Amino acid sequence: MSYTDLVDWMFNLERFGIKLGLDNMREFLDRIGNPHHEFRSIHVTGTNGKGSVCTFLAEVLNAHGFKVGLYTSPHLVDFRERIKVDGEDIPEEAVVRIGEELRSEMVSMAKEGTEKQLTFFEFTTGLAFRYFAEEHVDIVVAEVGMGGRLDATNVIEPDVSVITRIGLEHTDYLGRTIPEIAHEKAGIIKRGAPVVTCERDPSILGIFGKKCDECRVPLVRIDLDFAVDCIRQTLSGTSFNYSGKRDMMDLETALIGGYQAENAAAAIACLECLTEKGDNITEEDIRKGLTKTRWPGRMQIMQREPLLIFDGGHNPDGVRMAISTLEALGALPMTFVIGCMNDKDAREIVRTIAPHASKMIATQVNNKRALPADTLYEIMKEEFKGRSSASMTSSQGIEMALESTLGKGVCVIGSLYLVGEAIQWKEKNLRE
């Protein structure tokens, strides 16, 4: 089976939907030798910022000398982006070899009853853990797929857990209210693993604190146990001061936005917890790792003239953070190319952007979950009083925006799937 055939087969598992629960995952891992027992780990959940925190952690741990596995989702262009060792994507050969091995175990499980059929995310999590074990990584940084308590990744026993800020997301699965979602996120809290959080809401902190008390682990809180002060934001990156177990001044990252300073601070607080456990991660490790960190599709500057920015903000909270960053950079107003998935709050996303837009273009990605461009366009006409139009493809939408840019540039936003297509469009243009 070729790499393309194997990946197509894996994505076909999405027809089985999303099944939250750990019984199948535990059985599957047991059948393939429990690879997750062969490495240390850090577990990261939250609504926005999870991937950035994971990438900061992976780079600093690698700078410290660890062999590091990184498991994130979704990918932008190629499935292999989800599974990395020391910054390198899993090879196609390994995806095929391990995938075919694990496929036979999955089929064997499914023969015992339809309730044992694995989902796409369960299968790929098993594949990632097997690869990390084969590579003899020292530590894995694992991003939760959805929620926490019943997520397929929640079989690991981490050294430290991180919970970024909480917002409304996946309400059909995680709950209709912020407290319900917070309870699901708190499900990654376990004995022996301190918890670092960027959340500031007292009611949510109460939920986390109660679970930490039950597990007898400390809750390390932003603005109490550690703090961050963003001192500089430019199109080239972000600088900030950190205070916690130790103070570090004028730290720098190429990632753009004040919220990235907060994400980096959460990663540093997590690393300080590891240091207390004996890993002795130095300030030099931290500075080197932060400087090396790259996280494509998140407030990514694709060109300067005219200014073209790709951002994967895909819920109202994420889009608000993007707008705040664009404002701090002096980049507003802009032309916005927007595409959303049909399970996101597209109306609130449009409302958030509208006061800062000189023009809006509705588009859609080639994905069965995509909100149709004409539906999004109708929302725009109701919520935005400026110029708006619709494009049936993302590439056409971006080209339309660049041909008649209004404002200080173009921002492509609303979905990581949209950003993935936009990156492919950009790479194709560079080749041509």
HELIX and SHEET records of a PDB file:
HELIX    1   1 TYR A    3  ASN A   12  1                                  10    
HELIX    2   2 LEU A   13  PHE A   16  5                                   4    
HELIX    3   3 ASP A   23  ARG A   31  1                                   9    
HELIX    4   4 PRO A   35  GLU A   38  5                                   4    
HELIX    5   5 LYS A   50  HIS A   64  1                                  15    
HELIX    6   6 PHE A   79  ARG A   82  5                                   4    
HELIX    7   7 GLU A   92  ALA A  110  1                                  19    
HELIX    8   8 THR A  114  LYS A  116  5                                   3    
HELIX    9   9 PHE A  120  GLU A  134  1                                  15    
HELIX   10  10 ALA A  152  VAL A  155  5                                   4    
HELIX   11  11 THR A  171  LEU A  174  1                                   4    
HELIX   12  12 ILE A  178  LYS A  185  1                                   8    
HELIX   13  13 ALA A  186  ILE A  188  5                                   3    
HELIX   14  14 PRO A  202  CYS A  215  1                                  14    
HELIX   15  15 GLY A  258  GLU A  276  1                                  19    
HELIX   16  16 GLU A  283  LYS A  292  1                                  10    
HELIX   17  17 PRO A  316  ALA A  328  1                                  13    
HELIX   18  18 ALA A  346  ILE A  353  1                                   8    
HELIX   19  19 ALA A  354  HIS A  356  5                                   3    
HELIX   20  20 ALA A  373  GLU A  383  1                                  11    
HELIX   21  21 SER A  394  GLU A  403  1                                  10    
HELIX   22  22 LEU A  416  ARG A  431  1                                  16    
SHEET    1   A 8 GLU A  88  ASP A  89  0                                        
SHEET    2   A 8 ILE A  83  VAL A  85 -1                                        
SHEET    3   A 8 VAL A  68  TYR A  71 -1                                        
SHEET    4   A 8 ILE A 139  GLU A 143  1                                        
SHEET    5   A 8 ARG A  40  THR A  45  1                                        
SHEET    6   A 8 VAL A 160  ILE A 163  1                                        
SHEET    7   A 8 VAL A 195  THR A 197  1                                        
SHEET    8   A 8 LEU A 219  ARG A 221  1                                        
SHEET    1   B 3 ALA A 227  THR A 234  0                                        
SHEET    2   B 3 GLY A 237  SER A 243 -1                                        
SHEET    3   B 3 ASP A 247  THR A 253 -1                                        
SHEET    1   C 6 GLN A 300  ARG A 304  0                                        
SHEET    2   C 6 LEU A 307  PHE A 310 -1                                        
SHEET    3   C 6 VAL A 410  ILE A 413  1                                        
SHEET    4   C 6 MET A 334  ILE A 338  1                                        
SHEET    5   C 6 ALA A 357  ALA A 362  1                                        
SHEET    6   C 6 ARG A 387  ALA A 390  1                                        
END                                                                             
